[in-house]
Amino acid sequence: MAIEVGNKLTGKVTGITRFGAFVTLPEGATGLVHISEISDSYVKDVHDFLHVDDEVTVKVISVGADGKIALSIRQANESATGASSSRPSYGGGNSQGGYERRSGRGQGGNRGGGGGGGHRGSFDQLMNRFLKDSEERLSALRRNESKRGGRGGRRG
């Protein structure tokens, strides 16, 4: 089968990095599954989901002019289960769609708790709080710098 955008292929994980996993495809080409395309749930460490020599089903997302192949396990499993294009809720159970999570922690390891789709709202709240705190800290730093004479001012 040719490597074209939208094709589903079975490949073998040949390398794991902090940003994703390299997968060798049937025709010998190698593509990258970015960390964001491994699972619908949050992936902190690729090793929690994949190991070298694992057989995985991937979907070809793009083939660049330079020959780089972008792959997705998440999208391959999403369309295999008949899910709609919207992302499923993050809950307990095996939400990785066909492969088991291999960490010592229980399923649904988000800090926000067990079931339902409320994680998006809590993430947005956390992000808004972070941005607000950051702006307040930056404005306080700017005020203090102007009182002290700014950056690199003369001491004397």
N, CA and C atoms as an extended XYZ file, in Angstrom:
468
Properties=species:S:1:pos:R:3:atomname:S:1:resname:S:1:resid:I:1 pbc="F F F"
N         0.843       -1.178        0.000 N   MET     1
C         0.000        0.000        0.000 CA  MET     1
C         0.888        1.242        0.000 C   MET     1
N         0.574        2.197       -0.821 N   ALA     2
C         1.365        3.426       -0.935 CA  ALA     2
C         1.161        4.294        0.298 C   ALA     2
N         2.158        5.112        0.569 N   ILE     3
C         2.074        6.014        1.708 CA  ILE     3
C         1.456        7.317        1.225 C   ILE     3
N         0.154        7.447        1.462 N   GLU     4
C        -0.594        8.630        1.060 CA  GLU     4
C        -1.369        9.150        2.250 C   GLU     4
N        -1.633       10.439        2.271 N   VAL     5
C        -2.368       11.052        3.361 CA  VAL     5
C        -3.723       10.377        3.511 C   VAL     5
N        -4.060       10.012        4.732 N   GLY     6
C        -5.338        9.369        5.025 CA  GLY     6
C        -5.258        7.858        5.125 C   GLY     6
N        -4.181        7.243        4.620 N   ASN     7
C        -4.042        5.791        4.691 CA  ASN     7
C        -3.753        5.337        6.113 C   ASN     7
N        -4.300        4.165        6.442 N   LYS     8
C        -3.989        3.528        7.723 CA  LYS     8
C        -3.015        2.406        7.444 C   LYS     8
N        -1.943        2.373        8.221 N   LEU     9
C        -0.911        1.362        8.053 CA  LEU     9
C        -0.535        0.782        9.398 C   LEU     9
N         0.038       -0.405        9.381 N   THR    10
C         0.574       -1.000       10.594 CA  THR    10
C         2.086       -0.879       10.530 C   THR    10
N         2.666       -0.381       11.609 N   GLY    11
C         4.106       -0.193       11.642 CA  GLY    11
C         4.682       -0.636       12.966 C   GLY    11
N         5.991       -0.514       13.069 N   LYS    12
C         6.708       -0.949       14.268 CA  LYS    12
C         7.458        0.241       14.854 C   LYS    12
N         7.310        0.444       16.159 N   VAL    13
C         8.008        1.532       16.844 CA  VAL    13
C         9.498        1.197       16.873 C   VAL    13
N        10.309        2.102       16.316 N   THR    14
C        11.757        1.864       16.264 CA  THR    14
C        12.539        2.791       17.169 C   THR    14
N        11.919        3.871       17.593 N   GLY    15
C        12.618        4.797       18.478 CA  GLY    15
C        11.638        5.684       19.198 C   GLY    15
N        12.003        6.087       20.428 N   ILE    16
C        11.146        6.947       21.233 CA  ILE    16
C        11.973        8.145       21.691 C   ILE    16
N        11.399        9.333       21.527 N   THR    17
C        12.035       10.563       21.994 CA  THR    17
C        11.079       11.255       22.947 C   THR    17
N        11.494       12.376       23.504 N   ARG    18
C        10.609       13.093       24.421 CA  ARG    18
C         9.439       13.746       23.684 C   ARG    18
N         9.561       13.924       22.360 N   PHE    19
C         8.514       14.593       21.589 CA  PHE    19
C         7.692       13.643       20.733 C   PHE    19
N         7.950       12.346       20.772 N   GLY    20
C         7.158       11.409       19.985 CA  GLY    20
C         7.859       10.083       19.774 C   GLY    20
N         7.378        9.341       18.779 N   ALA    21
C         7.928        8.019       18.490 CA  ALA    21
C         8.105        7.856       16.982 C   ALA    21
N         9.198        7.218       16.602 N   PHE    22
C         9.448        6.927       15.198 CA  PHE    22
C         8.914        5.544       14.889 C   PHE    22
N         8.185        5.449       13.770 N   VAL    23
C         7.536        4.198       13.373 CA  VAL    23
C         7.996        3.839       11.963 C   VAL    23
N         8.487        2.601       11.807 N   THR    24
C         8.858        2.106       10.488 CA  THR    24
C         7.622        1.496        9.841 C   THR    24
N         7.329        1.940        8.635 N   LEU    25
C         6.147        1.497        7.901 CA  LEU    25
C         6.497        0.320        7.001 C   LEU    25
N         5.495       -0.387        6.461 N   PRO    26
C         5.751       -1.602        5.678 CA  PRO    26
C         6.742       -1.440        4.528 C   PRO    26
N         6.753       -0.310        3.850 N   GLU    27
C         7.637       -0.150        2.694 CA  GLU    27
C         9.023        0.341        3.087 C   GLU    27
N         9.332        0.339        4.383 N   GLY    28
C        10.658        0.723        4.843 CA  GLY    28
C        10.799        2.183        5.204 C   GLY    28
N         9.804        2.990        4.900 N   ALA    29
C         9.859        4.410        5.256 CA  ALA    29
C         9.629        4.569        6.753 C   ALA    29
N        10.149        5.648        7.305 N   THR    30
C         9.977        5.923        8.725 CA  THR    30
C         9.230        7.235        8.882 C   THR    30
N         8.257        7.236        9.793 N   GLY    31
C         7.487        8.439       10.079 CA  GLY    31
C         7.507        8.732       11.558 C   GLY    31
N         7.056        9.921       11.923 N   LEU    32
C         7.030       10.347       13.315 CA  LEU    32
C         5.598       10.483       13.798 C   LEU    32
N         5.316        9.887       14.953 N   VAL    33
C         4.057       10.110       15.648 CA  VAL    33
C         4.374       11.126       16.733 C   VAL    33
N         3.902       12.356       16.554 N   HIS    34
C         4.159       13.400       17.546 CA  HIS    34
C         3.452       13.044       18.847 C   HIS    34
N         3.987       13.504       19.967 N   ILE    35
C         3.429       13.191       21.283 CA  ILE    35
C         1.954       13.555       21.385 C   ILE    35
N         1.536       14.604       20.681 N   SER    36
C         0.131       15.027       20.714 CA  SER    36
C        -0.773       14.109       19.909 C   SER    36
N        -0.192       13.235       19.097 N   GLU    37
C        -0.979       12.337       18.253 CA  GLU    37
C        -0.934       10.889       18.748 C   GLU    37
N        -0.455       10.676       19.975 N   ILE    38
C        -0.372        9.318       20.513 CA  ILE    38
C        -1.692        8.896       21.139 C   ILE    38
N        -2.316        9.781       21.901 N   SER    39
C        -3.532        9.414       22.614 CA  SER    39
C        -4.434       10.626       22.780 C   SER    39
N        -5.713       10.372       23.051 N   ASP    40
C        -6.639       11.458       23.352 CA  ASP    40
C        -6.398       12.007       24.748 C   ASP    40
N        -5.828       11.209       25.624 N   SER    41
C        -5.535       11.693       26.964 CA  SER    41
C        -4.159       12.357       26.974 C   SER    41
N        -3.865       13.073       28.056 N   TYR    42
C        -2.606       13.791       28.181 CA  TYR    42
C        -1.442       12.805       28.223 C   TYR    42
N        -0.440       13.055       27.410 N   VAL    43
C         0.742       12.198       27.362 CA  VAL    43
C         1.920       12.999       27.904 C   VAL    43
N         2.328       12.685       29.122 N   LYS    44
C         3.484       13.366       29.712 CA  LYS    44
C         4.766       12.704       29.256 C   LYS    44
N         4.759       11.365       29.237 N   ASP    45
C         5.931       10.597       28.829 CA  ASP    45
C         5.495        9.551       27.810 C   ASP    45
N         6.129        9.575       26.647 N   VAL    46
C         5.784        8.641       25.567 CA  VAL    46
C         5.944        7.199       26.035 C   VAL    46
N         6.913        6.951       26.919 N   HIS    47
C         7.165        5.592       27.410 CA  HIS    47
C         5.974        5.004       28.172 C   HIS    47
N         5.068        5.857       28.662 N   ASP    48
C         3.870        5.358       29.345 CA  ASP    48
C         2.901        4.695       28.365 C   ASP    48
N         3.035        4.994       27.072 N   PHE    49
C         2.102        4.498       26.075 CA  PHE    49
C         2.734        3.546       25.065 C   PHE    49
N         4.010        3.778       24.728 N   LEU    50
C         4.653        2.996       23.683 CA  LEU    50
C         6.019        2.500       24.127 C   LEU    50
N         6.441        1.401       23.523 N   HIS    51
C         7.777        0.857       23.739 CA  HIS    51
C         8.367        0.466       22.380 C   HIS    51
N         9.673        0.421       22.291 N   VAL    52
C        10.336        0.007       21.061 CA  VAL    52
C         9.882       -1.405       20.717 C   VAL    52
N         9.671       -1.672       19.451 N   ASP    53
C         9.199       -2.938       18.886 CA  ASP    53
C         7.696       -3.166       19.038 C   ASP    53
N         6.941       -2.199       19.553 N   ASP    54
C         5.486       -2.318       19.592 CA  ASP    54
C         4.937       -2.223       18.173 C   ASP    54
N         3.922       -3.033       17.864 N   GLU    55
C         3.202       -2.935       16.596 CA  GLU    55
C         2.052       -1.956       16.807 C   GLU    55
N         1.945       -0.930       15.954 N   VAL    56
C         0.899        0.071       16.100 CA  VAL    56
C         0.227        0.331       14.759 C   VAL    56
N        -1.047        0.697       14.822 N   THR    57
C        -1.772        1.128       13.630 CA  THR    57
C        -1.735        2.637       13.603 C   THR    57
N        -1.300        3.199       12.490 N   VAL    58
C        -1.156        4.651       12.367 CA  VAL    58
C        -1.904        5.146       11.142 C   VAL    58
N        -2.249        6.418       11.177 N   LYS    59
C        -2.861        7.080       10.028 CA  LYS    59
C        -1.867        8.118        9.527 C   LYS    59
N        -1.686        8.188        8.216 N   VAL    60
C        -0.766        9.158        7.632 CA  VAL    60
C        -1.463       10.513        7.615 C   VAL    60
N        -0.882       11.486        8.335 N   ILE    61
C        -1.453       12.837        8.410 CA  ILE    61
C        -0.925       13.698        7.273 C   ILE    61
N         0.391       13.620        7.048 N   SER    62
C         0.978       14.428        5.976 CA  SER    62
C         2.279       13.801        5.504 C   SER    62
N         2.604       14.083        4.257 N   VAL    63
C         3.883       13.688        3.681 CA  VAL    63
C         4.495       14.963        3.120 C   VAL    63
N         5.588       15.409        3.733 N   GLY    64
C         6.203       16.663        3.329 CA  GLY    64
C         7.012       16.522        2.050 C   GLY    64
N         7.308       17.660        1.436 N   ALA    65
C         8.116       17.682        0.219 CA  ALA    65
C         9.526       17.162        0.487 C   ALA    65
N         9.961       17.312        1.744 N   ASP    66
C        11.286       16.825        2.129 CA  ASP    66
C        11.277       15.338        2.492 C   ASP    66
N        10.115       14.677        2.375 N   GLY    67
C        10.017       13.251        2.643 CA  GLY    67
C         9.617       12.903        4.065 C   GLY    67
N         9.414       13.912        4.921 N   LYS    68
C         9.014       13.645        6.299 CA  LYS    68
C         7.560       13.208        6.334 C   LYS    68
N         7.309       12.141        7.088 N   ILE    69
C         5.964       11.570        7.176 CA  ILE    69
C         5.436       11.790        8.589 C   ILE    69
N         4.299       12.475        8.700 N   ALA    70
C         3.652       12.693        9.991 CA  ALA    70
C         2.562       11.646       10.164 C   ALA    70
N         2.574       10.978       11.329 N   LEU    71
C         1.644        9.892       11.599 CA  LEU    71
C         0.816       10.186       12.846 C   LEU    71
N        -0.316        9.496       12.994 N   SER    72
C        -1.165        9.651       14.166 CA  SER    72
C        -1.748        8.313       14.589 C   SER    72
N        -1.506        7.927       15.812 N   ILE    73
C        -2.148        6.741       16.393 CA  ILE    73
C        -3.548        7.132       16.843 C   ILE    73
N        -3.665        8.326       17.402 N   ARG    74
C        -4.936        8.822       17.925 CA  ARG    74
C        -6.004        8.847       16.831 C   ARG    74
N        -5.677        9.401       15.671 N   GLN    75
C        -6.652        9.488       14.592 CA  GLN    75
C        -6.955        8.126       13.978 C   GLN    75
N        -5.979        7.234       13.948 N   ALA    76
C        -6.218        5.892       13.416 CA  ALA    76
C        -7.201        5.141       14.304 C   ALA    76
N        -7.058        5.276       15.613 N   ASN    77
C        -7.958        4.597       16.542 CA  ASN    77
C        -9.315        5.273       16.593 C   ASN    77
N        -9.343        6.599       16.439 N   GLU    78
C       -10.582        7.354       16.480 CA  GLU    78
C       -11.516        6.920       15.360 C   GLU    78
N       -10.983        6.813       14.142 N   SER    79
C       -11.832        6.432       13.024 CA  SER    79
C       -12.132        4.939       13.028 C   SER    79
N       -11.291        4.142       13.656 N   ALA    80
C       -11.540        2.699       13.730 CA  ALA    80
C       -12.701        2.390       14.660 C   ALA    80
N       -12.864        3.213       15.700 N   THR    81
C       -13.941        2.976       16.651 CA  THR    81
C       -15.227        3.668       16.234 C   THR    81
N       -15.181        4.415       15.120 N   GLY    82
C       -16.372        5.074       14.626 CA  GLY    82
C       -16.689        6.350       15.376 C   GLY    82
N       -15.734        6.903       16.077 N   ALA    83
C       -15.964        8.130       16.833 CA  ALA    83
C       -16.101        9.305       15.879 C   ALA    83
N       -16.820       10.302       16.338 N   SER    84
C       -16.967       11.502       15.513 CA  SER    84
C       -15.675       12.309       15.557 C   SER    84
N       -15.637       13.396       14.814 N   SER    85
C       -14.418       14.188       14.748 CA  SER    85
C       -14.153       14.940       16.043 C   SER    85
N       -15.166       15.085       16.917 N   SER    86
C       -14.920       15.747       18.191 CA  SER    86
C       -14.184       14.789       19.110 C   SER    86
N       -13.393       15.369       19.997 N   ARG    87
C       -12.578       14.545       20.884 CA  ARG    87
C       -13.442       13.926       21.966 C   ARG    87
N       -13.229       12.658       22.289 N   PRO    88
C       -14.010       12.018       23.339 CA  PRO    88
C       -13.626       12.561       24.713 C   PRO    88
N       -14.495       12.321       25.690 N   SER    89
C       -14.191       12.787       27.036 CA  SER    89
C       -13.065       11.956       27.625 C   SER    89
N       -12.354       12.566       28.556 N   TYR    90
C       -11.254       11.872       29.227 CA  TYR    90
C       -11.832       11.222       30.466 C   TYR    90
N       -11.936        9.938       30.473 N   GLY    91
C       -12.496        9.272       31.630 CA  GLY    91
C       -11.660        8.086       32.022 C   GLY    91
N       -12.183        7.309       32.937 N   GLY    92
C       -11.500        6.091       33.337 CA  GLY    92
C       -11.595        5.060       32.235 C   GLY    92
N       -11.058        3.896       32.491 N   GLY    93
C       -11.101        2.839       31.492 CA  GLY    93
C        -9.985        2.976       30.489 C   GLY    93
N        -9.966        2.095       29.516 N   ASN    94
C        -8.893        2.118       28.523 CA  ASN    94
C        -9.274        3.057       27.390 C   ASN    94
N        -8.997        4.348       27.568 N   SER    95
C        -9.356        5.332       26.562 CA  SER    95
C        -8.281        5.463       25.495 C   SER    95
N        -7.249        4.634       25.546 N   GLN    96
C        -6.183        4.730       24.562 CA  GLN    96
C        -6.547        4.019       23.272 C   GLN    96
N        -7.685        3.395       23.194 N   GLY    97
C        -8.179        2.842       21.948 CA  GLY    97
C        -7.359        1.705       21.384 C   GLY    97
N        -7.274        0.598       22.077 N   GLY    98
C        -6.674       -0.574       21.475 CA  GLY    98
C        -5.281       -0.912       21.967 C   GLY    98
N        -4.649       -0.073       22.743 N   TYR    99
C        -3.379       -0.451       23.344 CA  TYR    99
C        -3.409       -0.014       24.783 C   TYR    99
N        -2.735       -0.763       25.600 N   GLU   100
C        -2.831       -0.576       27.017 CA  GLU   100
C        -1.785        0.389       27.526 C   GLU   100
N        -2.164        1.218       28.466 N   ARG   101
C        -1.223        2.132       29.086 CA  ARG   101
C        -0.320        1.335       29.992 C   ARG   101
N         0.975        1.597       29.941 N   ARG   102
C         1.915        0.729       30.633 CA  ARG   102
C         2.599        1.380       31.818 C   ARG   102
N         1.960        2.345       32.429 N   SER   103
C         2.574        2.943       33.608 CA  SER   103
C         2.030        2.242       34.839 C   SER   103
N         2.651        2.485       35.969 N   GLY   104
C         2.220        1.868       37.204 CA  GLY   104
C         0.981        2.520       37.785 C   GLY   104
N         0.596        3.669       37.251 N   ARG   105
C        -0.566        4.370       37.787 CA  ARG   105
C        -1.845        3.763       37.228 C   ARG   105
N        -2.959        4.095       37.869 N   GLY   106
C        -4.255        3.618       37.404 CA  GLY   106
C        -4.684        4.347       36.148 C   GLY   106
N        -5.754        3.908       35.565 N   GLN   107
C        -6.267        4.529       34.356 CA  GLN   107
C        -6.854        5.888       34.690 C   GLN   107
N        -6.910        6.760       33.702 N   GLY   108
C        -7.484        8.084       33.915 CA  GLY   108
C        -6.658        8.889       34.881 C   GLY   108
N        -5.348        8.953       34.709 N   GLY   109
C        -4.438        9.534       35.676 CA  GLY   109
C        -4.421       11.043       35.705 C   GLY   109
N        -5.445       11.720       35.210 N   ASN   110
C        -5.467       13.173       35.291 CA  ASN   110
C        -5.707       13.600       36.721 C   ASN   110
N        -5.141       14.718       37.109 N   ARG   111
C        -5.292       15.190       38.470 CA  ARG   111
C        -6.703       15.658       38.757 C   ARG   111
N        -7.463       15.943       37.728 N   GLY   112
C        -8.799       16.487       37.905 CA  GLY   112
C        -9.816       15.470       38.384 C   GLY   112
N        -9.493       14.199       38.456 N   GLY   113
C       -10.441       13.211       38.941 CA  GLY   113
C       -10.849       12.242       37.849 C   GLY   113
N       -11.816       11.405       38.171 N   GLY   114
C       -12.167       10.249       37.376 CA  GLY   114
C       -12.925       10.427       36.094 C   GLY   114
N       -14.161       10.760       36.043 N   GLY   115
C       -14.886       10.588       34.797 CA  GLY   115
C       -15.383       11.874       34.207 C   GLY   115
N       -16.072       11.750       33.094 N   GLY   116
C       -16.733       12.883       32.498 CA  GLY   116
C       -15.826       13.737       31.652 C   GLY   116
N       -16.420       14.755       31.062 N   GLY   117
C       -15.677       15.609       30.155 CA  GLY   117
C       -15.358       16.968       30.746 C   GLY   117
N       -15.309       17.104       32.076 N   GLY   118
C       -15.085       18.392       32.707 CA  GLY   118
C       -13.645       18.841       32.696 C   GLY   118
N       -12.743       18.078       32.148 N   HIS   119
C       -11.332       18.434       32.189 CA  HIS   119
C       -11.023       19.641       31.319 C   HIS   119
N       -11.733       19.820       30.226 N   ARG   120
C       -11.478       20.957       29.335 CA  ARG   120
C       -11.765       22.256       30.083 C   ARG   120
N       -12.891       22.312       30.778 N   GLY   121
C       -13.233       23.516       31.527 CA  GLY   121
C       -12.217       23.815       32.605 C   GLY   121
N       -11.789       22.805       33.332 N   SER   122
C       -10.829       23.042       34.393 CA  SER   122
C        -9.477       23.458       33.821 C   SER   122
N        -9.107       22.948       32.654 N   PHE   123
C        -7.858       23.371       32.020 CA  PHE   123
C        -7.943       24.842       31.642 C   PHE   123
N        -9.071       25.231       31.050 N   ASP   124
C        -9.244       26.633       30.668 CA  ASP   124
C        -9.191       27.541       31.891 C   ASP   124
N        -9.789       27.100       32.976 N   GLN   125
C        -9.743       27.891       34.203 CA  GLN   125
C        -8.320       28.019       34.718 C   GLN   125
N        -7.587       26.915       34.699 N   LEU   126
C        -6.190       26.956       35.142 CA  LEU   126
C        -5.360       27.869       34.256 C   LEU   126
N        -5.563       27.788       32.958 N   MET   127
C        -4.805       28.621       32.033 CA  MET   127
C        -5.132       30.096       32.240 C   MET   127
N        -6.407       30.423       32.398 N   ASN   128
C        -6.783       31.816       32.636 CA  ASN   128
C        -6.189       32.341       33.928 C   ASN   128
N        -6.204       31.522       34.978 N   ARG   129
C        -5.620       31.923       36.255 CA  ARG   129
C        -4.116       32.139       36.106 C   ARG   129
N        -3.458       31.255       35.395 N   PHE   130
C        -2.016       31.392       35.163 CA  PHE   130
C        -1.706       32.684       34.416 C   PHE   130
N        -2.462       32.959       33.346 N   LEU   131
C        -2.232       34.180       32.565 CA  LEU   131
C        -2.455       35.430       33.412 C   LEU   131
N        -3.500       35.425       34.228 N   LYS   132
C        -3.787       36.572       35.087 CA  LYS   132
C        -2.655       36.788       36.085 C   LYS   132
N        -2.212       35.719       36.747 N   ASP   133
C        -1.109       35.815       37.702 CA  ASP   133
C         0.163       36.301       37.022 C   ASP   133
N         0.435       35.808       35.830 N   SER   134
C         1.638       36.214       35.101 CA  SER   134
C         1.607       37.697       34.777 C   SER   134
N         0.456       38.179       34.312 N   GLU   135
C         0.328       39.607       33.994 CA  GLU   135
C         0.534       40.456       35.237 C   GLU   135
N        -0.035       40.028       36.357 N   GLU   136
C         0.130       40.781       37.599 CA  GLU   136
C         1.596       40.825       38.020 C   GLU   136
N         2.272       39.710       37.921 N   ARG   137
C         3.697       39.663       38.303 CA  ARG   137
C         4.545       40.523       37.380 C   ARG   137
N         4.275       40.461       36.068 N   LEU   138
C         5.034       41.274       35.124 CA  LEU   138
C         4.824       42.762       35.371 C   LEU   138
N         3.586       43.158       35.629 N   SER   139
C         3.340       44.586       35.878 CA  SER   139
C         4.013       45.026       37.175 C   SER   139
N         4.031       44.172       38.201 N   ALA   140
C         4.723       44.508       39.453 CA  ALA   140
C         6.225       44.640       39.213 C   ALA   140
N         6.796       43.748       38.408 N   LEU   141
C         8.222       43.848       38.090 CA  LEU   141
C         8.535       45.130       37.340 C   LEU   141
N         7.684       45.483       36.386 N   ARG   142
C         7.915       46.710       35.614 CA  ARG   142
C         7.858       47.943       36.504 C   ARG   142
N         6.908       47.967       37.426 N   ARG   143
C         6.805       49.107       38.360 CA  ARG   143
C         8.062       49.212       39.206 C   ARG   143
N         8.542       48.075       39.723 N   ASN   144
C         9.732       48.092       40.589 CA  ASN   144
C        10.980       48.479       39.808 C   ASN   144
N        11.091       48.052       38.556 N   GLU   145
C        12.253       48.418       37.745 CA  GLU   145
C        12.296       49.913       37.509 C   GLU   145
N        11.130       50.518       37.245 N   SER   146
C        11.126       51.957       36.983 CA  SER   146
C        11.501       52.740       38.237 C   SER   146
N        11.151       52.242       39.406 N   LYS   147
C        11.519       52.909       40.658 CA  LYS   147
C        13.015       52.817       40.910 C   LYS   147
N        13.631       51.702       40.484 N   ARG   148
C        15.052       51.490       40.738 CA  ARG   148
C        15.928       52.015       39.615 C   ARG   148
N        15.363       52.530       38.584 N   GLY   149
C        16.182       53.044       37.491 CA  GLY   149
C        16.271       52.108       36.308 C   GLY   149
N        15.496       51.083       36.285 N   GLY   150
C        15.463       50.193       35.122 CA  GLY   150
C        16.618       49.222       35.087 C   GLY   150
N        16.685       48.515       33.976 N   ARG   151
C        17.725       47.493       33.814 CA  ARG   151
C        19.067       48.150       33.551 C   ARG   151
N        20.081       47.598       34.115 N   GLY   152
C        21.447       48.031       33.818 CA  GLY   152
C        21.747       49.451       34.280 C   GLY   152
N        20.944       49.949       35.179 N   GLY   153
C        21.175       51.307       35.667 CA  GLY   153
C        22.466       51.410       36.454 C   GLY   153
N        22.990       52.603       36.580 N   ARG   154
C        24.246       52.812       37.309 CA  ARG   154
C        24.061       52.647       38.795 C   ARG   154
N        25.015       52.029       39.401 N   ARG   155
C        25.004       51.921       40.854 CA  ARG   155
C        26.048       52.861       41.404 C   ARG   155
N        25.758       53.454       42.454 N   GLY   156
C        26.786       54.360       42.886 CA  GLY   156
C        26.632       54.829       44.213 C   GLY   156
